[in-house]
Every structure is written in C-alpha cells, then in structure tokens.
Amino acid sequence: MLKNIRKKLPQYDYFYLGDNARAPYGSRSFETIYQYTWEGVQKLFSFGCSLVILACNTASAKALRKIQQENLPNFDPQKRVLGVIRPTSEIIGSLTKTKHIGILATLGTINSHAYDLEIAHFSPEVQVVSEACPLLVPLIENGEYQTP
C-alpha cells in the first residue's frame, strides 16, 4: 500500500512504523490499544511528521477518537492523526452492487461497531454483516492467506 501511495504522491516523505512486536492488536483492551497507538503516534511526531495515518483498523476503531480529542489539542494542535475506517466507509456504498457487504476484521474492530456506524452514516441503504477473524492478520502477515 505504501508503495502505491508513494507513486501517487512522490513529493512527500514517508515513515512507516509497524508494531510487529505487539501485534495483533485485535484481542487487546481499549486502554492497551490506545496506549500502544499513542506511543507510535508520538514516535512518528518525533521524526517530524505532521500527519499520521493509522492503517490499522483496530487502532482506528479504538484509539483514534481519544487521540484526536484528548491528546492532540494539548500535545500540538497543528498535528493530525487520521484513520482508515472513515474513508473506507465514505466510498463503500458506491462500490457495492448488491448493497450487502461483509466485514472481516479483528475482534476489537468488530466489537467497536465502528464500520457499522460509519457505513450507516454514509450509506444507510447498505446492509453490513461483520465477522471477527482473529487469525486473519497473522495469516496475511505470514503470507499464508492463499494456503489451505
């Protein structure tokens, strides 16, 4: 994904920070996910980043709002942190022909109902079925998503 972003927006510099040591986040508590995410955001800010995009659904679902509303105003109101759930939810209605979609995600993302709420806001006609898939992230990260 980062390669594609760099291709479309080559004029910017990028840092990628993946928390492989503590992943996956999906089954962790709200407070733990928030703490890990805020630590990562602060690290990226220390590198000079003014915008951080949380490419993790679970971090976007569970930590983003608190970081935006509580941390950033005191830390640096000029800094921005965005997630991936809202932009996905904004366009999903235009991508489905049947108006029925399935969400496969971590337990934390599914239990947050973040996708359900955002999709209902932007595309109330779309029916959402959500299913927690705790092994999905490890399978993808280990390149085993196409194996039996």
N, C-alpha and C positions, 0 to 999 in steps of 0.2 A: 504494500500500500504506500509506504513512504517513497519508494522508487517512482510510483506514478505521480505522487504529489510534487516531487522534485522536478519531474519532467514538465508538468503543467505550470509550476511556479518556480522557475530556476533562479529568480532574482533574490530569493530569501535563503537564509542559513537555517539549518535544522539540527536539532539534537533529538536523539531517540533514547528514551530511558525505559527499559523493561525490567520489571521487578521479578525476575525469574527465581530468585531465592525464596520468595514468599508466595509465589503463585501456586495454584489458582486462588483467587480471592472469593470465589462464589459461595463457599460454605462458612465464611468468617462473619463475625458480628459486625454490626454497623460501626461501632466505635473503632474496631481494629481496621476495617477497610478505610474509614475516614482518616485514621492516623497514618497508615501506610501511604495513602494517596496524598495527604498534605505534605508528608516528608518528601515525596517525589516531586511534587509541585515546587516546594521551596528549593530543592536541589536545582531544578531547571531554571528557576528565577536567579539563583546564584551564578549561573552560567551566562546571565544577561538576557534570558528570554523574557519577552514582554507578553507573549501569548503561549498558553499551554493548552493542548487539546488532549483530553483523556480518551484514548482509543479503546479503553476497557469499558464494556457495558456495565459491569458490576460497580466499578468506581464512579461511573457517570450516574448510575441509579442511586447509589447510596451515599456518596461523598460530595458530589458536585455542588448541590444547593447550599450545603453548610459552608463549603469553602468560599463560594461566591458571596453569600450573605454575611457570614461572620468573620472570616479570615481576611479576605481581600480589602475590605474597607479600612481595616486597621493596619494591615501589612503594607499595601501600596495600592491606592485606588486606581492607579493607571495600568496595573497589571490585569490580565484577563485569563480566565480558565473556562474552557468550553468542553462539552461532552459530545458523544456520538448519538445519543438517543433522540434528541430533538430533531436534528437534521434528517435522520432516517425516517422519523415519524412524519415529518413535513411532506416527504415525497412518496411515501409508500402507497398512498391512495391512488396516485397516478400510475403506479407500476403493476397493480393487480387488476386482472380482467374479471375475476370471479368475485371480488370484494370479500374474499375469505383468505386470511393469511395465518401462517403458523410461525411462532417464535420459539426457537430452540436456544436456550441460554443457561447460564449458571443458576443455581438455586437462589442465590442472592438477587440476581436481576429479575427472575420470575416473581419471587415473593415481594419485591418492591412495587410491582404493578406499574412501573414507570412506562413501559411500552404501551400497555393497555390505556393508561390515562392520556399519554401524548397522542397516540393514534386516534383515540376517541375525540380529542380536541380538534385535530386537523382533518380527520376523515371519519366522521361519525357513522357513515354507512358501511365501513369496513368491520367485519367480524374477526376477532382475534382469538386464536387458540394458542395458549402458551404451555410449554413443557420444559421442565428442568432437566438438563442433561449434564450431570456432574462430570462425566468422563469426556465430554466433548472437547474441552480446552486441552487436556493432556494428549488426546488423540491427534488433534490438529497440530499442536506444538511439536509432537514427535513424528509428524509426517505419516501417521498411521490411519488417517481418515478414509483411505481407499482400500484398506486391507480388510479381510474377513474378521 
